Amino acid sequence: MGEVESNEVKDIYSAYKFYVLPSYGEGLPTSAIEAAMCNCILVISNQCNLNMFNDGVDCLKFDAGIENLQNAIKLAKSLTQSELEIMLANSKKIITNHFSSIVLDEKYSNLLEQW
C-alpha cells in the first residue's frame, strides 16, 4: 500500500474485505491488527508472529508459500457472510484481549515489576 497519512488508514482498510499477509517472518505486524479492527478478515501466514489467532476461528492461516497462499485465498472467497462475520467478531476479541491499551499497560507494569 505504501505510505499513507494516519487519518486515511481506516478508510483504506475499510474498502477491503480481506487483509492478506503472506510474510515469511514478522516482528509484530501492526498493519494486520489495524486491518482487523477496520473489519478486514485476516489471511495470514503461520510465520507472521500472530500466534494468538486461530486458523478458521479468528482468521485464516497458511504456511508461507505461493501454493498455500492461493489455497487460503480460495478458502477465504468461499466463506459465507455469516462465517465471515463470526470470524471478524472473534478476531476483534483477540485484539481487545491482547492489544488494548489497558492490557498493554498491565503487561508493561508487570514487566517493570520483574526488574
C-alpha positions in Angstrom: 0.0 0.0 0.0 2.9 2.3 0.7 3.0 5.3 3.0 -0.4 6.8 3.9 -1.5 9.5 6.3 -2.8 8.2 9.6 -6.2 9.8 9.1 -6.6 7.8 5.9 -5.8 4.3 7.3 -9.3 3.5 8.4 -10.9 4.5 5.1 -8.3 2.4 3.1 -8.7 -0.8 5.1 -12.5 -0.4 5.2 -12.6 -0.6 1.5 -11.5 -4.2 1.6 -13.0 -7.4 2.9 -9.7 -9.3 3.4 -6.2 -8.4 4.5 -3.5 -10.8 3.2 -0.1 -11.0 4.9 2.0 -13.7 3.2 5.1 -13.0 5.2 7.9 -15.4 5.9 8.6 -13.6 9.2 7.4 -10.5 11.1 8.0 -8.9 14.5 4.6 -7.5 15.3 2.6 -6.9 12.2 0.6 -3.9 13.3 -0.9 -3.5 9.9 -2.7 -6.8 10.3 -4.1 -5.6 13.7 -5.2 -2.3 12.2 -6.9 -4.1 9.2 -8.8 -6.5 11.5 -10.1 -3.5 13.6 -11.3 -2.0 10.3 -13.4 -5.1 9.5 -10.9 -7.0 7.3 -10.7 -10.8 7.7 -7.1 -11.7 8.2 -5.5 -14.2 5.8 -2.0 -14.6 7.4 0.9 -16.9 7.2 1.8 -19.0 10.2 5.2 -17.3 10.1 3.9 -13.7 10.7 4.1 -13.9 14.5 0.4 -13.6 15.4 0.2 -16.9 17.3 -2.8 -15.8 19.4 -5.0 -16.0 16.3 -6.5 -19.4 15.5 -6.9 -20.7 12.0 -10.6 -21.0 10.9 -11.8 -19.3 14.1 -10.3 -15.7 14.1 -8.5 -15.7 10.8 -7.3 -18.0 8.0 -3.7 -19.2 8.3 -1.4 -20.9 5.9 2.3 -21.9 5.7 4.2 -19.2 3.7 4.4 -20.1 0.0 2.6 -19.3 -3.2 0.5 -22.5 -3.5 -0.6 -22.3 0.2 -1.4 -18.6 -0.3 -3.5 -19.4 -3.3 -5.4 -22.1 -1.4 -6.0 -19.7 1.5 -7.4 -17.1 -0.8 -9.7 -19.6 -2.4 -11.0 -20.7 1.0 -11.5 -17.1 2.1 -13.5 -16.4 -1.0 -15.7 -19.4 -0.3 -16.8 -18.4 3.2 -20.4 -17.3 3.7 -21.3 -13.9 5.1 -22.2 -15.5 8.4 -18.9 -17.3 8.6 -17.1 -14.0 7.8 -19.0 -12.1 10.5 -18.2 -14.7 13.2 -14.5 -14.7 12.2 -14.4 -11.0 12.3 -16.1 -10.8 15.8 -13.6 -13.4 17.1 -10.6 -11.6 15.7 -11.7 -8.3 17.4 -12.0 -10.2 20.7 -8.4 -11.4 20.3 -7.2 -7.9 19.5 -9.0 -6.5 22.5 -7.7 -9.2 24.8 -4.1 -8.8 23.6 -3.6 -5.3 22.3 -5.9 -2.9 24.1 -4.2 0.0 25.9 -5.4 -1.5 29.3 -3.9 -4.9 28.6 -0.7 -3.4 27.3 -0.4 -1.1 30.3 -0.8 -4.1 32.6 1.8 -6.1 30.7 4.3 -3.3 30.9 3.6 -2.8 34.6 4.2 -6.5 35.2 7.4 -6.3 33.2 8.7 -3.4 35.2 7.9 -5.0 38.5 10.0 -8.0 37.5 13.1 -5.8 37.1 
